[in-house]
């Protein structure tokens, strides 16, 4: 059974990301504040749920949440600041978009959320001094496998996953040869075979190894 709170503060925010290991598409994060009486059957780490159940839970989570936000960080920014920083930044952007300022933040993983603030970059959103100060002022705790331990992180993981899948299904229509509707941009055999045959497109992360060395691209 998932726990309701880590800090016992009313405005505790859970945040998580999806798509970190993909070869194409954005890394997507969600942050969410849940009311004290929040309950939702079947809610768990999104990776443990079927697509059908995730899609069923999504509107219920949104309806019952006190506040939530979802952010995409796209390949050009991922390539500039690297995927780890992009994952953290996506969650930070979500925090700033919430209607209420959290008193505490719990994040899935083992890295602090308020690191790498104010990076110099040419693409994407650049935080101003007030935003950096706010993010640094909120106490945070990183929890390994937090999406299978706390309701808010689990809810954030479902939102991040469903919103990212929705985006990948949309761009699949533009580039159906990569089969993103099925593989969602992950490095599956069919995805890599399509990259080998057609080359990468504008949605691919060019800083990633798109193909193993034995299948290297020829330009």
Secondary structure, DSSP 8 states (H G I E B T S, - for coil): --BS-SS--TTEEEEEEE-TT-SBS-EEEEEEEE-TT---TT---GGGS-HHHHHHHHHHHHHHEEEEEEEEE-HHHHHHH-HHHHHHHHHHHHHHHSSS--SEEEEESSS-TT-S-S---SSS----HHHHHHHHHSEEEEETTGGGTBHHHHHHHHHHHHHHHHHHHHHHTT-GGG-HHHHTT---HHHHHHHHHH---TTB-TTS--S-GGG----
